């Protein structure tokens, strides 16, 4: 069985929601094809089986519907083509505006009381090129629409302006001495062209965030070749090539640092405004800014494989997807034009039956045709989605599709993984407790000497802490490690042990560690909602050493000659913003639940530090998805935040899933939203943006519906002439897009905190 393929088709010739709906229907009728057409981005996102329907067949289906298409190129190429088309349409409008200016002057002077009339033959001469040259696009679109069995905005415009134009021609040819309407038809076409120009410009602003991402990548790279540093295009870099980045320059591709140290501004990728320190072996990313030192780097990902390219693809995918709320507008748009044609016919018939003259009845019908355009309705949702996903990307929130952005505002339960989500995901040394007569630095030095040859996470954390304290470990010989328990080595002729309390007690023959650090028995299992730890039973209950383990800390001990030298405690520390984020989520009315595979004491400690009342400990990876499903079965809309491979099933089971960028590729692939800034506050931002976006979409839909509900009756009873109706129609789309553009003012909570701190 052939693997389904995916492609993006760039569409030309769409003008309204009924266009996109008709095209989407035509594509989905092809064998094994699933297509979503977005009027705001003018793209069709198509999944197809190449064995039954290839790309040529897809493009031919588009052309049969009256549009044109090609496989979408990179953003720069598409923008160049769109800019060229925009300039052509701009010239068409200016010529049309110049031709109708005498007609408009005549109208203005008549309004001011000056009875000035252009000769009828001159009006005819000026209006004709506007009607059939400037307005040719409407005739082509109407023909293609009717040919494919549909109807769209072009049908309304072509029918309305043609009625006014040919009525005027008939009045002239038959010398009927009645008012002509050449200025109405010509002005109407010009106003619609103006509206389309303003609409295209507003669409460009809506996708400005995506354009900004493309413009971030440096064009030049300083590459080491044949012993010299030469400047080449960043696109010519290959994996493994070595290049340098000077202070103040952008990094051209993803790479690893070979030499040097610096601070790099990664805000364009992560939303984190504070520079990140970079040393040897650290990764750096394309389009980030080197601020201080000289870096010598080796390229590891270039071109379409960079982090920046992946972000751009995800933003494009989200902007091209369709939110469920758009389905209502699509259903209405599919029947809108036929209903308007019927209303125009009723208007014409009613006015004629009431005894009005033919021309008056026809002009009122034309006003109905012109003002009732589904453009605003079709643009209400996708334009808001385009702006919101672009703004989200700028804040380090990558939305996979519009449906996820819409669902996020409905969340009332948020399930959090502990390790790597609430916490940093790596252990850190928190407590150093030397025995009586032992110096703390001496204890740390001995432990670091033993740990330097081990790859255990606690050993790595211990060695890292020693380096930070500028303690150089002694040389240890006779190194021996017992996996999962501890290790031993000889320092200065003396054997030392480093390991768990149980390992030290057994190795030293000590039944119970007496130095203030008893070995507690297992704690009772946690229950969801438990707010305080149950009392520990058995030896040492309530002893001085118990708080460390009740805080969820891991303990290791150092011994020499059956003598305990001290205890060292480690913990996976809470991320700095986790507690504030949990508080904000709860303030937003969201129930927060933590899942953890760790023991009860550790889970309880982290939950208490984060301000979480509901938690489950010792949850197996395969059971996380079941817990998510149980919340959904109770009627909740559930979000899941995770970072590990073991979180992938739960992420897939959730209504909306969030993955930390520091997590596994599998988790990121399963998630609906990827958080480039590894902070739970990004989840708060994503939910807040979802709520703001949905509010904006509802406003747009209200404006679009209200416009037609008010406009059509006014046109039908003769209170709007075609010129005013055309102007109102042109501005309706612009007003909807302009309202969506207000989303660009949305600010993430993280940035607000930084600005006020």
C-alpha positions in Angstrom: 0.0 0.0 0.0 1.4 3.4 -1.1 2.3 5.9 1.7 0.2 9.0 1.6 2.1 12.1 0.5 1.6 15.8 1.3 2.0 18.9 -0.8 1.1 22.6 -0.6 -0.5 24.1 -3.7 -0.3 27.9 -4.2 -3.7 29.0 -5.7 -4.4 32.0 -7.8 -7.8 33.5 -8.7 -9.7 33.0 -5.4 -11.7 36.0 -4.3 -14.1 34.8 -1.5 -15.1 32.0 0.8 -17.3 30.4 -1.8 -14.2 30.1 -4.1 -12.3 28.2 -1.5 -15.2 26.1 -0.6 -15.8 25.1 -4.2 -12.2 24.4 -4.8 -11.9 22.3 -1.6 -14.9 20.3 -2.7 -13.4 19.6 -6.2 -10.1 18.4 -4.7 -11.7 16.2 -2.1 -13.8 14.5 -4.8 -10.5 13.1 -6.3 -9.6 9.5 -5.3 -7.8 9.2 -2.0 -7.3 13.0 -1.7 -7.9 15.1 1.5 -7.6 18.8 0.9 -8.0 22.0 3.0 -8.1 25.3 1.2 -7.3 28.5 3.1 -8.5 31.8 1.6 -6.2 33.9 3.8 -3.0 32.2 2.7 -4.3 31.3 -0.8 -3.0 27.8 -0.4 -4.4 24.2 -0.6 -2.9 21.7 1.9 -3.3 18.4 0.2 -2.7 14.8 1.3 -2.9 12.3 -1.6 -2.0 8.9 -2.8 0.4 9.3 -5.7 -0.6 5.9 -7.1 -4.2 7.0 -7.7 -3.9 10.8 -8.0 -0.7 12.6 -8.7 0.2 16.3 -8.5 -0.6 16.9 -12.2 -4.1 15.6 -11.6 -4.5 17.9 -8.5 -3.4 21.0 -10.5 -5.8 20.0 -13.4 -8.7 19.7 -10.9 -7.9 23.2 -9.7 -7.9 24.6 -13.2 -11.1 22.8 -14.1 -12.7 24.7 -11.2 -11.6 28.0 -12.7 -8.4 28.8 -10.7 -4.7 28.1 -11.3 -2.2 26.4 -9.1 1.4 25.4 -8.8 3.4 23.5 -6.1 4.2 26.1 -3.5 7.8 27.3 -3.6 9.8 28.8 -0.7 8.4 31.9 1.0 10.8 34.3 -0.8 9.8 33.1 -4.3 6.1 33.2 -3.5 6.4 36.6 -2.1 8.2 37.9 -5.2 5.4 36.6 -7.4 2.7 38.0 -5.2 4.4 41.4 -5.2 4.5 41.4 -9.0 0.8 40.5 -9.2 0.1 43.2 -6.6 1.8 45.8 -8.7 -0.2 44.7 -11.8 -3.4 45.0 -9.9 -2.3 48.4 -8.5 -1.7 49.7 -12.0 -5.0 48.4 -13.1 -6.7 50.2 -10.3 -4.9 53.5 -10.9 -5.8 53.5 -14.6 -9.4 52.6 -13.7 -9.5 55.4 -11.1 -8.2 57.9 -13.7 -10.9 56.9 -16.1 -13.8 57.3 -13.6 -12.5 60.5 -12.1 -14.6 62.7 -14.5 -17.6 60.6 -13.7 -17.0 61.0 -10.0 -16.5 64.7 -10.5 -19.9 64.8 -12.1 -21.5 63.0 -9.2 -19.8 65.3 -6.6 -20.9 68.5 -8.4 -24.5 67.2 -8.6 -24.5 66.5 -4.9 -23.2 70.1 -4.3 -26.0 71.5 -6.5 -24.1 72.2 -9.7 -26.0 70.6 -12.6 -23.0 69.5 -14.7 -23.4 66.5 -17.0 -20.8 64.9 -19.2 -22.0 64.0 -22.6 -23.5 60.6 -22.6 -21.1 59.4 -25.3 -18.1 60.4 -23.2 -19.5 58.6 -20.1 -19.9 55.5 -22.3 -16.4 55.9 -23.6 -14.9 56.2 -20.1 -16.9 53.4 -18.6 -16.3 50.8 -21.3 -12.6 50.0 -20.6 -13.3 49.9 -16.9 -16.1 47.5 -17.4 -14.4 45.1 -19.8 -10.6 45.6 -19.1 -10.4 46.5 -15.4 -13.4 44.2 -14.7 -12.2 41.3 -16.9 -11.2 39.4 -13.8 -14.8 39.3 -12.6 -16.1 38.0 -15.9 -13.4 35.3 -16.0 -14.1 34.3 -12.5 -17.9 34.3 -13.0 -17.6 32.1 -16.1 -15.3 29.6 -14.4 -17.6 29.5 -11.4 -20.8 28.9 -13.3 -19.1 26.4 -15.6 -18.1 24.3 -12.6 -21.7 24.5 -11.2 -21.1 27.0 -8.5 -21.4 30.7 -7.9 -19.1 33.2 -6.1 -18.5 36.9 -5.6 -17.4 37.3 -9.2 -20.9 36.3 -10.3 -22.5 39.0 -8.1 -20.1 41.7 -9.3 -20.2 40.7 -13.0 -24.0 40.4 -12.9 -24.6 43.7 -11.0 -22.2 45.9 -13.0 -23.3 44.4 -16.3 -26.9 45.1 -15.5 -26.1 48.7 -14.8 -23.8 49.1 -17.8 -26.1 47.4 -20.4 -29.2 49.2 -19.1 -27.3 52.5 -19.7 -26.3 51.3 -23.2 -29.9 50.4 -24.0 -31.1 53.8 -22.8 -28.5 55.5 -25.1 -29.1 53.4 -28.1 -32.8 53.8 -28.0 -32.6 57.5 -27.0 -35.0 57.1 -24.1 -33.9 60.3 -22.3 -33.6 58.6 -18.9 -30.7 58.7 -16.4 -27.8 56.4 -17.3 -25.7 54.5 -14.8 -22.3 54.3 -16.4 -20.8 56.0 -13.4 -22.4 53.4 -11.1 -20.9 50.3 -12.9 -17.5 51.8 -13.5 -17.2 53.2 -9.9 -18.3 49.9 -8.5 -15.6 48.0 -10.3 -13.0 50.5 -9.3 -14.1 50.3 -5.6 -14.0 46.6 -5.6 -10.5 46.7 -7.1 -9.5 49.1 -4.3 -11.0 46.8 -1.7 -9.0 43.9 -3.1 -5.8 45.9 -3.0 -6.4 46.9 0.6 -7.3 43.3 1.4 -4.1 42.0 -0.2 -2.0 44.5 1.8 -3.7 43.6 5.0 -3.1 39.9 4.3 0.5 40.7 3.8 0.6 42.3 7.3 -1.1 39.3 8.7 1.7 37.0 7.5 4.4 39.5 8.5 5.6 37.3 11.4 6.4 34.5 8.9 8.2 36.9 6.7 10.2 38.1 9.6 11.3 34.5 10.4 12.5 34.2 6.8 14.5 37.4 7.0 16.3 36.4 10.2 18.8 34.0 8.7 22.1 35.6 7.8 23.0 35.6 4.1 26.8 35.2 4.5 28.9 32.7 6.4 32.7 33.0 7.2 33.9 29.5 6.3 37.3 27.9 6.8 38.5 26.4 3.5 42.0 25.4 2.5 43.5 27.2 5.5 41.7 30.5 4.8 38.5 32.1 5.9 36.3 33.0 3.0 32.8 34.4 2.8 30.2 32.2 1.1 26.4 32.2 0.9 24.9 30.6 4.0 22.9 28.3 1.7 26.2 26.8 0.4 27.3 25.5 3.9 27.4 21.8 4.3 27.3 19.7 7.5 30.7 19.3 9.0 32.1 22.5 7.6 33.8 24.9 10.1 32.9 28.6 10.2 33.4 31.5 12.5 30.9 34.0 13.9 32.1 37.4 15.0 30.6 39.4 17.8 27.4 41.1 16.7 26.8 38.7 13.8 24.0 36.2 13.2 24.7 32.5 13.2 24.1 31.1 9.7 23.2 27.5 10.4 22.7 25.1 13.3 26.1 24.1 14.7 28.2 23.0 17.7 30.8 25.3 19.2 34.4 24.1 18.7 36.3 27.0 20.2 35.4 30.2 22.1 32.7 31.4 24.4 30.0 34.0 24.1 26.5 35.0 24.9 23.9 34.3 22.2 20.5 36.0 21.9 18.0 33.2 21.1 14.9 35.2 21.6 13.8 34.9 17.9 13.6 31.1 18.4 12.6 30.6 22.0 11.0 33.9 23.1 13.6 34.0 25.9 15.0 37.6 25.9 18.0 36.8 28.3 21.2 35.8 26.4 22.3 32.2 26.7 25.9 31.4 27.6 27.7 29.3 25.0 30.9 27.3 25.5 32.7 24.5 23.7 30.4 21.6 22.8 27.2 23.7 23.2 24.7 23.9 20.3 24.0 27.2 18.5 21.1 27.8 16.1 20.6 29.5 12.8 19.4 33.1 13.0 20.4 33.6 16.6 22.7 36.5 17.4 26.2 36.2 18.8 26.7 39.1 21.2 30.2 39.0 22.6 33.0 36.6 21.9 34.3 35.0 18.7 32.9 31.5 18.1 34.4 28.8 15.9 31.7 26.3 15.0 31.0 23.1 13.0 27.8 23.0 11.0 25.4 20.2 12.0 22.2 21.1 10.2 21.8 23.3 7.2 19.1 24.5 4.8 15.8 22.9 5.4 17.2 20.9 8.4 17.8 23.8 10.7 15.7 24.6 13.7 14.6 27.9 12.0 13.4 26.0 8.9 11.4 23.6 11.1 9.7 26.5 12.9 8.8 28.1 9.6 7.3 24.8 8.3 5.3 24.5 11.4 4.0 28.1 11.3 3.1 27.6 7.6 1.3 24.4 8.4 -0.7 26.1 11.2 -1.5 29.1 9.0 -2.8 26.9 6.2 -4.9 24.7 8.5 -8.6 25.3 9.2 -10.2 25.9 12.6 -13.4 24.0 13.3 -15.2 27.3 13.9 -14.6 28.1 10.2 -17.0 25.2 9.2 -20.0 27.4 10.0 -18.8 30.2 7.7 -18.0 27.7 5.0 -21.5 26.2 5.1 -23.1 29.6 4.9 -20.8 30.7 2.1 -21.7 27.7 0.0 -25.4 28.8 -0.2 -24.9 32.5 0.2 -24.5 33.6 -3.4 -27.6 31.6 -4.7 -29.7 33.1 -1.9 -28.5 36.6 -2.8 -29.4 36.0 -6.4 -32.9 35.1 -5.4 -33.2 38.1 -3.1 -32.0 40.4 -5.9 -34.7 38.9 -8.2 -37.3 39.4 -5.5 -36.2 43.0 -5.1 -36.4 43.7 -8.8 -39.8 42.1 -9.1 -41.2 43.9 -6.1 -40.1 47.3 -7.3 -41.5 46.7 -10.8 -44.8 45.4 -9.5 -45.1 48.4 -7.2 -45.2 50.5 -10.3 -41.7 51.8 -10.4 -39.8 52.1 -13.7 -37.6 49.3 -14.9 -34.3 51.1 -14.4 -35.2 52.0 -10.8 -36.1 48.4 -10.0 -32.9 47.1 -11.7 -30.6 49.5 -9.8 -32.1 48.4 -6.5 -31.5 44.8 -7.4 -28.0 45.7 -8.4 -27.4 47.2 -5.0 -28.5 43.9 -3.4 -26.1 42.0 -5.6 -23.2 44.2 -4.8 -23.5 44.7 -1.1 -24.0 41.0 -0.4 -20.5 39.6 -0.7 -19.3 36.6 1.3 -15.6 37.9 1.4 -15.8 39.2 5.0 -17.4 36.0 6.2 -14.7 33.9 4.6 -11.8 36.0 5.9 -13.1 36.3 9.5 -11.5 33.1 10.8 -8.4 32.4 8.7 -7.0 35.9 8.9 -7.2 35.8 12.7 -5.5 32.3 12.7 -2.7 33.6 10.5 -2.0 36.6 12.8 -2.3 34.5 16.0 0.0 31.7 14.9 2.6 34.2 13.7 2.4 36.1 17.0 2.7 32.8 18.8 5.8 31.8 16.9 7.4 35.1 17.8 6.8 34.2 21.5 8.3 30.8 21.1 5.0 28.9 20.9 4.7 26.7 17.8 1.1 25.7 16.9 0.8 22.7 14.7 -2.7 23.4 13.5 -5.5 25.9 13.9 -7.8 23.3 15.6 -5.4 23.0 18.5 -5.3 26.8 18.9 -9.1 26.8 19.0 -9.5 23.9 21.4 -7.0 25.4 23.9 -9.4 28.0 25.1 -11.8 25.3 26.2 -9.3 23.5 28.5 -10.5 23.0 32.1 -8.1 20.2 33.1 -4.3 20.4 32.5 -2.2 17.3 33.2 1.5 17.9 33.9 4.3 15.5 33.7 6.8 16.1 36.5 10.3 15.5 35.3 11.5 17.9 32.6 8.2 19.8 32.6 7.6 21.1 36.1 11.3 20.4 37.0 14.6 21.0 35.2 14.8 17.2 34.4 18.4 16.9 35.7 19.5 16.4 39.3 21.4 19.2 41.1 23.4 19.1 44.4 21.3 20.8 47.0 22.7 19.8 50.4 26.2 19.0 51.7 26.1 17.5 55.2 29.6 16.6 56.5 30.0 14.5 59.7 31.5 16.0 62.8 35.2 16.9 62.3 34.9 16.7 58.4 35.3 19.8 56.3 32.6 20.4 53.7 35.2 21.1 51.0 37.1 18.0 51.9 33.9 15.9 51.7 33.1 17.4 48.3 36.6 16.8 47.0 36.6 13.2 48.0 33.2 12.6 46.5 34.2 14.4 43.2 37.3 12.3 43.0 35.3 9.1 43.1 32.5 10.4 40.9 34.7 11.7 38.0 34.9 8.3 36.3 31.1 7.6 36.6 28.4 8.4 34.1 25.6 8.1 36.6 23.4 11.3 36.7 24.2 11.9 40.4 27.9 11.5 39.7 27.7 14.0 36.8 25.8 16.5 39.0 28.4 16.1 41.8 31.3 16.6 39.4 29.6 19.7 37.9 29.0 21.2 41.4 32.7 20.6 42.3 33.9 22.4 39.2 31.5 25.3 40.0 33.1 25.5 43.4 36.6 25.5 41.8 37.5 22.2 43.6 39.9 20.1 41.6 39.3 16.4 42.5 42.2 14.2 43.5 43.2 11.2 41.4 41.4 8.0 42.4 42.8 4.5 41.6 41.2 1.1 41.9 37.9 2.5 40.6 35.0 0.0 40.9 31.3 0.7 40.3 28.3 -1.5 41.3 25.5 -0.4 39.0 22.6 1.3 40.8 24.3 1.1 44.2 27.6 2.9 44.5 31.3 2.9 43.7 34.7 2.7 45.4 38.2 3.9 44.8 41.5 4.5 46.4 42.7 8.1 47.2 46.1 8.5 48.8 46.3 4.9 49.7 43.0 4.9 51.5 39.8 3.2 50.2 36.7 5.3 50.0 33.1 4.4 49.3 30.4 6.6 47.6 26.8 5.4 47.2 23.3 5.0 48.5 22.6 4.8 52.2 21.7 1.1 51.8 25.0 0.5 49.9 27.1 2.3 52.6 25.3 0.5 55.4 25.8 -2.9 53.8 29.4 -2.3 52.7 30.5 -0.9 56.1 28.6 -3.4 58.1 26.5 -0.7 59.8 22.9 -1.8 60.6 21.6 1.7 60.8 23.3 5.0 59.8 23.4 7.0 63.0 24.8 10.3 61.8 21.5 12.1 61.7 20.5 10.4 58.4 18.5 7.3 59.1 17.3 5.1 56.3 13.5 5.4 56.2 11.2 2.6 55.2 9.0 3.0 52.1 6.3 5.7 52.4 2.6 4.9 52.0 1.3 5.4 48.4 0.0 8.8 47.5 -3.6 9.4 46.6 -4.9 12.1 44.2 -5.6 15.3 46.1 -3.4 14.5 49.1 -2.3 17.9 50.4 0.1 16.8 53.2 2.5 13.8 53.5 1.3 10.9 55.6 3.5 10.2 58.7 6.4 7.9 58.2 6.5 4.7 60.3 9.4 2.8 61.7 12.9 3.6 62.7 13.9 7.2 62.6 10.4 8.5 62.0 10.7 12.3 62.6 14.5 12.2 62.8 16.7 15.0 61.8 17.5 13.4 58.4 13.9 12.7 57.4 13.1 16.1 55.9 15.6 15.6 53.1 13.8 12.5 51.8 10.4 14.0 52.5 11.4 16.8 50.2 11.9 14.3 47.4 15.7 14.4 47.5 18.1 11.6 46.6 20.8 10.8 49.1 24.3 9.5 48.6 26.9 9.0 51.4 30.7 9.0 51.6 32.5 6.5 53.9 36.1 5.6 54.8 37.2 2.6 56.9 33.6 1.9 58.1 33.3 5.5 59.1 30.6 7.8 57.7 32.2 11.1 56.4 29.0 12.8 55.3 25.8 12.9 53.3 25.1 14.7 50.0 21.6 15.4 48.8 20.4 15.9 45.2 17.1 17.0 43.8 15.5 17.6 40.4 14.8 21.2 41.1 11.6 23.0 40.1 11.8 25.2 37.0 11.9 28.9 38.1 8.5 29.8 36.5 6.6 26.6 37.4 5.0 27.8 40.7 3.8 31.1 39.1 2.5 29.3 36.1 0.5 26.9 38.2 -1.0 29.8 40.1 -2.0 31.6 36.9 -3.5 28.4 35.4 -5.6 27.9 38.5 -6.6 31.6 38.4 -7.7 31.0 34.8 -10.1 28.3 36.1 -8.0 25.3 35.0 -7.7 22.3 37.2 -4.0 21.3 37.4 -3.0 17.6 38.0 0.5 16.3 38.1 1.5 12.7 37.0 4.9 11.2 38.0 6.6 7.9 37.8 8.7 8.8 40.8 8.2 7.6 44.3 5.6 9.1 46.6 7.9 11.3 48.6 9.5 12.9 45.6 6.1 13.5 43.8 4.6 14.9 47.0 7.5 17.3 47.5 7.5 18.7 44.0 3.7 19.0 44.0 3.8 21.0 47.2 6.6 23.3 45.9 4.6 23.9 42.7 1.4 24.6 44.5 -0.4 21.6 43.0 -3.0 19.8 45.2 -3.8 16.9 42.9 -1.1 14.5 41.9 -0.5 10.8 41.2 2.8 9.1 42.0 4.4 5.9 40.7 2.5 6.1 37.5 3.8 3.8 34.8 4.4 5.3 31.3 1.7 3.1 29.7 -0.8 4.3 32.4 -0.5 8.0 31.8 -2.7 7.9 28.7 -5.3 6.0 30.7 -5.4 8.8 33.3 -5.8 11.4 30.6 -8.7 9.3 29.1 -10.4 9.0 32.5 -10.6 12.8 32.8 -12.0 13.0 29.3 -14.6 10.4 30.1 -15.8 12.6 32.9 -16.6 15.4 30.4 -13.5 17.5 30.8 -11.5 19.1 28.0 -8.0 17.9 28.9 -4.6 19.3 28.1 -1.3 17.4 28.6 2.2 18.9 29.0 5.2 16.5 28.7 8.6 16.2 27.3 9.7 12.5 27.3 9.1 9.5 25.0 7.0 8.0 27.8 4.7 11.0 27.6 3.9 10.5 23.9 0.8 8.2 24.3 -0.7 10.7 26.9 0.1 13.6 24.6 -1.7 11.9 21.8 -4.7 11.1 24.0 -5.2 14.6 25.2 -7.6 17.1 23.6 -4.7 19.6 23.4 -1.1 18.6 24.0 2.0 20.7 24.7 5.6 19.5 24.4 8.7 21.2 25.8 11.4 21.8 23.2 14.0 20.3 25.5 12.0 17.0 25.3 12.3 14.1 22.9 11.5 14.3 19.2 8.7 11.7 19.6 7.0 13.9 22.3 7.3 16.9 20.0 5.9 15.0 17.1 2.9 13.8 19.2 2.1 17.3 20.6 -0.2 19.9 19.1 1.8 22.8 20.4 5.6 22.9 20.9 7.0 25.3 23.6 10.4 26.6 22.4 10.8 28.4 25.8 11.2 25.5 28.3 8.9 27.2 30.9 5.4 26.2 32.0 4.5 29.9 31.6 4.5 29.3 27.9 1.4 27.1 28.4 -0.3 30.0 30.1 0.6 32.1 27.2 -0.7 29.6 24.6 -4.1 29.3 26.4 -4.4 33.0 26.8 -3.6 33.6 23.1 -6.2 30.9 22.2 -8.8 32.8 24.3 -7.9 36.1 22.7 -8.0 34.7 19.2 -11.3 33.0 19.6 -12.8 36.3 20.9 -11.4 38.0 17.8 -12.8 35.4 15.5 -16.3 35.7 17.1 -16.1 39.5 16.7 -15.2 39.1 13.0 -18.0 36.6 12.4 -20.4 39.0 14.2 -19.3 41.9 12.0 -19.6 39.9 8.8 -23.1 38.6 9.6 -24.3 42.0 10.9 -23.0 43.7 7.8 -25.1 41.5 5.5 -28.1 41.4 7.8 -28.2 45.2 7.8 -26.9 45.9 4.3 -29.2 43.6 2.2 -32.5 45.0 3.5 -31.3 48.6 3.1 -30.3 47.9 -0.5 -33.6 46.1 -1.1 -35.7 49.1 0.0 -33.7 51.5 -2.1 -31.7 53.3 0.6 -28.3 52.3 -0.9 -27.3 53.1 -4.4 -24.8 50.7 -6.1 -21.8 53.0 -5.6 -22.4 53.2 -1.8 -23.1 49.5 -1.7 -19.9 48.8 -3.6 -17.9 50.9 -1.2 -19.4 49.2 1.8 -18.8 45.8 0.4 -15.1 46.7 -0.3 -14.6 48.0 3.2 -16.2 45.1 4.9 -13.4 42.7 4.1 -10.8 45.3 5.1 -12.5 46.0 8.4 -12.5 42.3 9.3 -8.8 41.9 8.4 -7.9 45.1 10.3 -9.7 43.7 13.4 -7.7 40.5 13.1 -4.5 42.5 12.9 -5.2 43.8 16.4 -4.0 40.4 17.6 -0.4 41.6 16.8 -0.7 43.7 20.0 -1.0 40.6 22.2 2.0 40.2 24.5 3.0 36.9 26.3 3.1 36.9 30.0 6.8 36.1 30.1 7.7 39.3 28.2 5.4 41.4 30.4 7.1 40.1 33.5 10.5 41.0 32.1 9.4 44.5 31.1 8.0 45.2 34.6 10.9 43.6 36.6 
